[in-house]
Amino acid sequence: MAGKSPWGSSPGGDDNDSSGEGGSEGGATPPPVSEGGNKPRNPWLPGSDDGSAGPRKAANIEDLFKHRQARKGGGGGGNFPRMPQAPGGKSWAPLIVIGVLAFWLLATGVHQIGPKEEGLVTTAGSFSRTMGPGLQFSLPWPIQRVEIEDVTSIRTDTIPEGEAEKLMLTGDQNLVDLSYIVRWNIKDLKQYTFQIENPDETVTEVAEAAMRASIAEVTLDDALSGSGRAEVEQAVRTRMQAFLDAYGAGVAVQGVEIKKADPPTAVVDAFREVLAAQQDAQSDINRARAWAEQVTARAEGEATAFNKVYDEYRLAPEVTKRRMYYETMERVLKQTDKTIVEADGVVPYLPLPEVRRKSSSTSSSEGGE
């Protein structure tokens, strides 16, 4: 029984012709051949658009999508698959657009500012306002832009950085190697942001200028001593604040602390020797002053005693002279050996205390040998 060939009719033959020497068993039609008639035609190539039996075009990805949409009943003949549809046959595009807009508004228009922070709002690059702590709102970017800055925390600058040497000239023409710390914070965010180009670098340069001006007003000893350092630190802080306010930097200087004040490294040994000599000289001066004060106090005491005796002498001259004579003789004779001999017939005085003292001294000397 002859059947229709799944390959379609040949270019020059009849679909119902099943006879001939070249026919196959069962009446099957031979495979289609190409335009030249000597090669089989690719069955997977799409036919001509007009339905003719002419030569077929080579397949490409656009044709495959086009025929796939046509078989599924889609319209328009698009080259790409359609987007999934929302329930009810509606498009997802409006919902996607609304979601993107909502995320954009929340991400760029709502701001959470911490308790130590402030927000700087600029509209098209120009200053608009500042925001305090809390939940704040602004127009979305790029209409408005918000920069959040910590304005309460203390910032610390160490001058110089690391172990570098920073030499400064004192008022007595000496060099001192200084290392100090500056503590500051922001007091006006608008001025800090817009008034000067690089506020952090400006604070460092102003600190160095103020320190050099303050060190030039004191001597080397004052710069090295504790009390002199305190005066220099206060002077530097005052100068810095005056300079920064004149610049409109929006910065408040909280304090200045001198970490190190040493002579230059090249002369540190000689400086230590000079310092040791000065300390020795000061010690000698202090000892001399203490001895002078003792001698003066003793002399003043003796003068006071003499004045008291003189006052008594003026009241009773004879009695005072006799008393002074007795006291003087007692003081002189107490230190000497005495022998008292009375008149004839009287037993001489035997100085027993002197004999006892001499015997004790003799025995002690013999025991020492």
C-alpha positions as CSV (number, residue, x, y, z in Angstrom):
1,M,0.0,0.0,0.0
2,A,1.4,3.3,-1.0
3,G,1.6,6.0,1.5
4,K,2.6,9.7,1.6
5,S,6.2,10.3,2.2
6,P,7.1,12.1,5.4
7,W,9.8,14.0,3.4
8,G,7.4,15.7,1.0
9,S,7.3,15.5,-2.7
10,S,10.4,15.7,-4.8
11,P,10.9,18.8,-7.0
12,G,10.0,17.1,-10.2
13,G,7.9,14.0,-9.3
14,D,4.4,13.1,-8.2
15,D,3.5,12.3,-4.6
16,N,1.3,9.3,-5.7
17,D,3.9,7.7,-8.0
18,S,5.0,4.5,-6.4
19,S,6.2,2.6,-9.5
20,G,9.5,2.5,-11.1
21,E,12.7,0.7,-10.8
22,G,14.0,3.0,-8.1
23,G,10.9,2.5,-5.9
24,S,11.4,1.0,-2.5
25,E,9.4,-1.8,-1.0
26,G,6.0,-0.8,0.3
27,G,5.6,2.0,-2.1
28,A,7.6,4.5,0.1
29,T,8.8,7.7,-1.6
30,P,12.5,8.3,-1.7
31,P,14.0,11.0,0.5
32,P,13.8,14.5,-1.0
33,V,16.9,15.7,-2.7
34,S,18.5,19.1,-2.8
35,E,18.2,21.6,-5.6
36,G,21.0,19.8,-7.5
37,G,19.2,16.5,-7.3
38,N,22.1,14.5,-5.9
39,K,21.9,15.1,-2.1
40,P,19.0,14.6,0.3
41,R,17.4,17.8,1.7
42,N,17.6,18.6,5.5
43,P,14.1,17.9,6.9
44,W,14.7,20.3,9.8
45,L,15.1,23.4,7.7
46,P,12.0,25.5,7.6
47,G,10.1,25.9,4.3
48,S,9.7,28.9,2.2
49,D,7.6,31.7,3.7
50,D,5.3,31.7,0.7
51,G,4.7,27.9,0.8
52,S,6.4,27.3,-2.6
53,A,8.5,24.2,-3.1
54,G,11.6,26.2,-4.0
55,P,15.0,26.0,-2.3
56,R,14.9,26.4,1.5
57,K,16.8,29.0,3.5
58,A,19.4,28.1,6.1
59,A,18.0,28.1,9.7
60,N,19.0,30.8,12.2
61,I,18.0,31.6,15.8
62,E,15.5,34.3,14.8
63,D,13.6,31.9,12.4
64,L,13.5,29.2,15.1
65,F,11.9,31.6,17.6
66,K,9.5,33.0,15.0
67,H,8.2,29.5,14.0
68,R,8.1,28.5,17.7
69,Q,5.8,31.4,18.5
70,A,3.7,30.7,15.4
71,R,3.1,27.1,16.5
72,K,2.2,28.2,20.0
73,G,-0.4,30.7,18.6
74,G,1.5,33.8,19.7
75,G,1.0,36.9,17.7
76,G,3.4,39.5,16.4
77,G,6.1,37.2,15.3
78,G,8.6,38.6,17.9
79,N,12.1,37.4,18.0
80,F,12.3,36.8,21.8
81,P,10.1,35.1,24.4
82,R,7.5,37.2,26.1
83,M,7.8,38.2,29.8
84,P,5.7,36.3,32.3
85,Q,2.3,37.8,33.0
86,A,0.8,38.6,36.4
87,P,-2.4,36.9,37.5
88,G,-5.3,38.1,35.5
89,G,-3.3,38.5,32.4
90,K,-1.8,41.8,33.4
91,S,1.9,42.9,33.0
92,W,4.4,42.9,35.8
93,A,6.1,46.1,34.5
94,P,4.0,48.6,36.5
95,L,4.7,46.7,39.7
96,I,8.3,46.5,39.0
97,V,8.5,50.3,38.3
98,I,6.6,51.1,41.5
99,G,9.0,48.8,43.5
100,V,12.1,50.5,42.1
101,L,10.7,53.9,42.8
102,A,9.8,53.0,46.4
103,F,13.3,51.5,47.0
104,W,14.9,54.7,45.5
105,L,12.8,56.9,47.8
106,L,13.6,55.0,50.9
107,A,17.3,54.5,50.2
108,T,18.0,58.2,49.3
109,G,15.2,60.1,51.1
110,V,15.2,58.6,54.6
111,H,18.2,59.1,56.9
112,Q,19.0,57.8,60.4
113,I,21.4,60.2,62.1
114,G,23.2,59.2,65.3
115,P,23.3,61.1,68.5
116,K,26.9,62.4,67.8
117,E,26.3,63.2,64.2
118,E,24.8,65.9,61.9
119,G,23.6,65.7,58.4
120,L,24.5,68.3,55.7
121,V,21.9,68.6,53.0
122,T,22.8,70.1,49.6
123,T,20.4,70.8,46.8
124,A,22.0,70.6,43.3
125,G,25.4,71.0,45.0
126,S,24.4,74.1,47.1
127,F,24.0,74.2,50.8
128,S,20.4,73.8,52.0
129,R,20.3,72.9,55.7
130,T,21.6,70.7,58.4
131,M,19.9,67.8,60.1
132,G,20.0,66.9,63.8
133,P,20.1,63.5,65.3
134,G,17.1,61.2,64.7
135,L,15.1,60.0,61.7
136,Q,15.2,62.7,59.0
137,F,13.8,63.0,55.5
138,S,15.0,64.8,52.4
139,L,14.3,64.8,48.7
140,P,15.7,61.8,46.9
141,W,19.1,61.7,45.1
142,P,20.1,63.4,42.8
143,I,17.8,66.3,43.8
144,Q,19.2,66.4,47.3
145,R,22.3,64.8,48.8
146,V,22.9,64.2,52.5
147,E,26.4,63.8,54.0
148,I,26.5,62.6,57.6
149,E,29.5,63.7,59.8
150,D,30.5,63.0,63.4
151,V,30.6,66.5,65.1
152,T,30.9,65.5,68.8
153,S,33.7,63.0,69.0
154,I,37.2,64.4,69.8
155,R,39.7,64.1,66.9
156,T,43.4,63.8,67.8
157,D,46.3,65.0,65.7
158,T,49.9,64.1,66.7
159,I,52.6,66.5,65.5
160,P,55.0,65.3,64.1
161,E,53.8,61.8,63.1
162,G,56.0,58.9,64.2
163,E,59.5,59.6,65.6
164,A,60.3,62.5,63.3
165,E,62.2,65.5,64.8
166,K,60.4,68.8,65.1
167,L,62.9,71.6,66.0
168,M,61.7,75.0,67.2
169,L,63.5,78.1,68.3
170,T,63.0,79.4,71.9
171,G,63.1,83.0,73.1
172,D,66.7,82.6,74.3
173,Q,67.9,81.4,70.9
174,N,68.0,77.7,71.7
175,L,66.6,74.8,69.8
176,V,64.1,72.4,71.3
177,D,62.7,69.2,69.9
178,L,58.9,69.2,70.5
179,S,56.2,66.6,70.0
180,Y,52.6,67.5,70.9
181,I,49.0,66.4,70.5
182,V,46.1,68.6,69.4
183,R,42.5,67.6,70.3
184,W,39.6,69.2,68.4
185,N,36.1,68.7,67.1
186,I,33.6,70.2,64.6
187,K,31.4,73.1,66.0
188,D,29.9,74.3,62.7
189,L,29.4,71.6,60.0
190,K,28.5,74.2,57.3
191,Q,31.7,76.2,57.8
192,Y,33.8,73.0,58.2
193,T,32.5,71.7,54.8
194,F,32.4,74.8,52.6
195,Q,34.6,77.5,54.1
196,I,38.1,75.9,53.6
197,E,39.3,73.3,51.2
198,N,41.0,70.9,53.5
199,P,40.0,71.5,57.1
200,D,42.0,68.6,58.6
201,E,45.3,69.8,57.0
202,T,44.5,73.4,58.0
203,V,44.1,72.4,61.7
204,T,47.6,70.8,61.6
205,E,49.2,73.8,59.9
206,V,47.6,76.3,62.3
207,A,48.7,74.2,65.3
208,E,52.3,74.2,64.1
209,A,52.3,78.0,63.5
210,A,50.7,78.6,67.0
211,M,53.3,76.3,68.7
212,R,56.3,78.1,67.0
213,A,54.9,81.5,68.0
214,S,54.4,80.4,71.6
215,I,57.8,78.7,72.0
216,A,59.5,81.8,70.7
217,E,58.1,83.7,73.8
218,V,59.7,81.5,76.5
219,T,63.2,80.3,77.4
220,L,64.5,76.8,77.0
221,D,64.2,76.1,80.7
222,D,60.6,77.2,80.7
223,A,59.9,75.0,77.7
224,L,61.4,72.0,79.4
225,S,59.9,72.5,82.9
226,G,56.4,71.5,83.9
227,S,55.1,74.9,84.7
228,G,56.5,76.4,81.5
229,R,54.8,73.6,79.5
230,A,51.4,74.4,80.9
231,E,51.7,78.1,80.0
232,V,52.8,77.1,76.4
233,E,49.9,74.7,76.0
234,Q,47.4,77.3,77.0
235,A,48.9,79.9,74.7
236,V,48.9,77.5,71.8
237,R,45.2,76.7,72.3
238,T,44.3,80.4,72.5
239,R,46.2,81.2,69.3
240,M,44.8,78.3,67.4
241,Q,41.2,79.1,68.2
242,A,41.7,82.7,67.2
243,F,43.2,81.7,63.8
244,L,40.6,79.1,63.1
245,D,37.7,81.5,63.9
246,A,39.3,84.1,61.6
247,Y,39.4,81.5,58.8
248,G,35.8,80.4,59.5
249,A,36.9,76.8,59.8
250,G,34.0,75.7,62.1
251,V,36.5,73.9,64.4
252,A,36.7,74.0,68.2
253,V,40.1,73.3,69.8
254,Q,39.6,71.3,73.0
255,G,43.2,71.1,74.2
256,V,46.9,71.0,73.4
257,E,49.4,68.6,75.2
258,I,53.2,68.6,74.9
259,K,54.3,65.0,74.8
260,K,58.1,65.6,74.5
261,A,60.4,68.6,74.9
262,D,64.0,67.6,74.5
263,P,67.2,69.2,73.2
264,P,68.2,68.3,69.6
265,T,69.7,64.8,69.2
266,A,73.1,66.2,68.0
267,V,73.7,68.1,71.3
268,V,71.8,66.0,73.8
269,D,75.0,64.7,75.5
270,A,76.4,68.1,76.0
271,F,73.1,69.4,77.1
272,R,72.9,66.7,79.8
273,E,76.3,67.6,81.1
274,V,75.4,71.3,81.2
275,L,72.1,70.4,83.0
276,A,74.0,68.2,85.5
277,A,76.5,71.1,86.2
278,Q,73.6,73.5,86.7
279,Q,71.9,71.1,89.1
280,D,75.2,70.7,91.1
281,A,75.6,74.5,91.2
282,Q,72.0,74.9,92.4
283,S,72.6,72.3,95.1
284,D,75.7,74.2,96.4
285,I,73.7,77.4,96.4
286,N,70.9,75.8,98.4
287,R,73.4,74.4,101.0
288,A,75.1,77.8,101.3
289,R,71.7,79.5,101.8
290,A,70.7,77.0,104.5
291,W,74.0,77.5,106.4
292,A,73.6,81.3,106.1
293,E,70.1,81.1,107.5
294,Q,71.3,79.0,110.4
295,V,74.2,81.4,111.3
296,T,71.8,84.4,111.0
297,A,69.2,82.7,113.2
298,R,71.9,81.9,115.9
299,A,73.2,85.5,115.8
300,E,69.8,86.9,116.1
301,G,69.1,84.7,119.1
302,E,72.3,85.8,120.8
303,A,71.5,89.4,120.1
304,T,68.1,88.9,121.6
305,A,69.6,87.3,124.8
306,F,72.1,90.2,125.1
307,N,69.3,92.7,124.8
308,K,67.4,91.0,127.6
309,V,70.6,91.0,129.9
310,Y,71.2,94.7,129.1
311,D,67.6,95.5,130.1
312,E,68.2,93.8,133.4
313,Y,71.5,95.6,133.9
314,R,69.9,98.9,133.4
315,L,67.5,98.2,136.2
316,A,70.1,96.9,138.8
317,P,73.7,97.4,137.6
318,E,75.5,96.1,140.7
319,V,73.4,93.0,141.1
320,T,73.6,92.2,137.4
321,K,77.4,92.6,137.4
322,R,77.8,90.3,140.4
323,R,75.6,87.7,138.9
324,M,77.4,87.8,135.6
325,Y,80.7,87.4,137.5
326,Y,79.5,84.4,139.3
327,E,78.1,82.7,136.2
328,T,81.3,83.4,134.3
329,M,83.6,82.0,137.1
330,E,81.3,79.0,137.4
331,R,81.5,78.3,133.7
332,V,85.3,78.6,133.7
333,L,86.2,76.7,136.8
334,K,83.8,73.9,136.1
335,Q,86.2,72.6,133.3
336,T,89.4,72.7,135.4
337,D,90.9,70.6,138.3
338,K,90.7,72.5,141.6
339,T,92.7,72.3,144.9
340,I,91.5,74.4,147.8
341,V,93.9,74.9,150.7
342,E,92.7,76.7,153.8
343,A,94.7,78.3,156.7
344,D,97.1,76.5,159.0
345,G,95.7,73.7,161.1
346,V,93.0,72.8,158.6
347,V,93.1,69.5,156.7
348,P,93.7,70.2,153.0
349,Y,90.9,69.5,150.5
350,L,91.2,66.2,148.8
351,P,90.0,66.3,145.2
352,L,88.3,62.9,145.1
353,P,86.3,63.6,141.9
354,E,89.4,64.4,140.0
355,V,91.3,61.4,141.4
356,R,88.3,59.1,140.4
357,R,88.2,60.6,136.9
358,K,91.9,60.2,136.3
359,S,91.8,56.6,137.5
360,S,88.9,55.7,135.3
361,S,90.6,57.3,132.3
362,T,93.8,55.4,133.0
363,S,92.0,52.0,133.3
364,S,90.1,52.6,130.0
365,S,93.3,53.4,128.2
366,E,95.1,50.3,129.5
367,G,92.1,48.1,128.5
368,G,92.2,49.5,124.9
369,E,95.8,48.5,124.5
